[in-house]
Amino acid sequence: MSPAVPPDFWSVVVELGPLFLIFAVFMGFYYGWNLKRAGVLKALARQLGGRVARFSLFPVWDASAGGYRLRVRLIPESRNSPSYLEVHLFKKSSFVVKIQRETWAHRAGKYLGWLSEVRMQDAEFAKFFVTSDKPVRAQAFLAGTEVKPVVLSLFADGFELLTQDEKKIFARKPRFSLERDLSVPAMQEVLRRLQILAAQE
């Protein structure tokens, strides 16, 4: 004869039941989101090589291009954040530079003396907030005839953040489109641009 279930067990089940239901619905939605986007990354892998992670919190495609290791990661939207396309191209660099569209928060921070930026002489960089651990190097790098058009074109295509640090070049685009941004030609073009940046040092 099996032991009786304590009454407290059922009261806990009743109390936590709605939470389990919400969690199950969330996981079902999340799994569906991941499944569709992982399928798009698998299509890229079939055309361009590499592999898509089988068990990952977010859909991830790892591959190589032009002698560099790369990673593409898709981040789902949340209540307070849009979805993101993230592209990592791994390469070593001797300085750090970060470029992002300037916001009112950046302007306020500069006005209050809380933030400092790299002073770019080019008017086309006036709409960006640029920081670096080596400002003079960053100025020369971004002014380069190969680098400048790549940076401007990435932002023109909707990327909002571009960084280079000791280990990688990283580009992030919010509210990406599966059809437009993750087609083979579109991804090849993004990777081509990042390879140009990587080859400059």
N, C-alpha and C positions, 0 to 999 in steps of 0.2 A: 504494500500500500504506500503510495507516494505521500510525502509530507505535505501538510496543508500550507498554502501560501499565506504568509502573515497579512492581516488587513492593511497594515501600513504600506505594503507593496502596491496594492491597488490604488490607494490614495495618491501615492507618488506618480503612478502611471497616469491617473486622471489629471493631476496638476501639470505634469510635463508633456502630456499628449499634444497640446497645441504647439508647443515649441518644437517637438519632433516633427510635426506636420509641416510647419514653416520651414524647418531645416531641409526636409525631404523635397519640398517644392523648390527651394533655392538650389539644392544640389542637382535636381533634374534640369532646371533652367540652365545652370552653369555648365552641366555636362553637354547639353545641346549646343550651347554657345561654343564650347571648346571643340566639339566634334566637327562642326561645320568649318571652323577656321583651321583646325588641324588638317582637314581634308584639302584646303587650299594650299597649305604649306607642303603637304605631300605631293601635290601637283608640281610645285616649284622644285621639290627634291628630285622628282622623276626627270625634270627637264635640265636642271642645273647641278644635280648631284647633292650629296649630303644626306642627312637623315632627320626625321622628326622624332622628338622625344616621345616615348610611349607613355611614361608616367611623369607628368609635370603639372604643376599648379596652373600654368599658362601654356598655350600652344607655343612650342619652340622648335625652330629649324636651325640645325648646325651644319655648316658647310665650309668650303674654302673657295677663294677666288683670288686670282692673281698672286698666289703665294701667301695670302693672308687667311687666317681663320676668321670666320664670321658667325654671327648668331642673330637671328631675327626672332623677336618675341612679341606676342600679341597680348595686350592687357585689356580685359573687359572693362566696360564703363561701370561706375558705381553711382551712388546717389549724389556725391559731390565731385565726381571726376569723370571726364570723358574716356572713351576707349583710346588706347595708344598703340601705335606701331613703333617698336624700338628696334634699331639696327646697330649692332656692335661689330666693329672691325678691329681685331686685336693686333696691335703693333706697339712697340716701345717708343717713347718720346722723352726728350730731355726737359720739356716744359709743359705747363698746363695752360689751356686757354678755354674759356667758356663763352659762347655767344648765344644770346636769347633776345627775343623782342622786348624792348623796354616797356615797362608798365608804369602806372602811376605810383606803385609801391617803390619801384626803383628810383623814380624821380624824387619822391618824398625822402627816401633814404639818403640820396645824394645831397639834397637840400639840408637835411639835418646833420650831415656829416657822418652818418652811420655806414655808408657804402662808398667805396671808391671804384673807379673803373679805368680801363685802358683808354687813353685819349687818342681816338682815331682821327686822322686828318682828313679822311675821305668822307665827303658829305653823304655818300650812299650808306655809310655805317651809322649815321646819326640816329636811326630808328632802333638800333640795337644797344643792348647793355653787354659790354665786353669786360671780362675779368681775366686775370692771369697772374701766375706767380713770377713771371718774367715779362713785364709789360713791353719792354723794348723788343724782345724776341717776338712777342705776339703781334705788335704793330707791323714789323717787317714780314711776318708770316702771312697775315691777312691782306697785306697790300700786294702780295706776290701776284704776278700775272696769271699763274695757274690756279691759285687758291681763291682769289676774290670772286671770279665768276661762279665757281663751284658753290661757295658759301651763299652767295646771293640767289642762285638758282634753287638751292635746297629750301631756303625760306620762302621763295616765290611759289614753290610747290606745296607749301603748307606745313613744313617742318617748323617747330617752335623752339627747338633747343639743339645745339651742336656743341659738343665738348671734345677736347683732346686731353688725355691725361697720360700718366706714365705707362699705362698698359693698353689703352684702346682709344679709338674714335667712336663716339656715340652720337646718334641722331634720333630724335623722337618727334613723331607726328601725331597730333590728336585727331580724333574723329576720322580715322582712316576708312577707306573704301576697299572692300575685298576685290571688287572687279577692277577698279582703277589702280590702286596702289600695290596690289599683290599679283598682278599679271606678270608673266615672265619678262616682257620688255621693260615694264616700269621698274621691276626689281633689279634687272641688269643695269639700268641707267643709274639708279641710286648707288649700287655697288661700284660702278665705274667712277662716279664722282668721289666716293669715299677713298677709293684706291689712289686717285689723283692727290688727295690730301695726304694720304699715308706716304706717298713717294716723295714728299717735299722735304723730308728730313732724313 
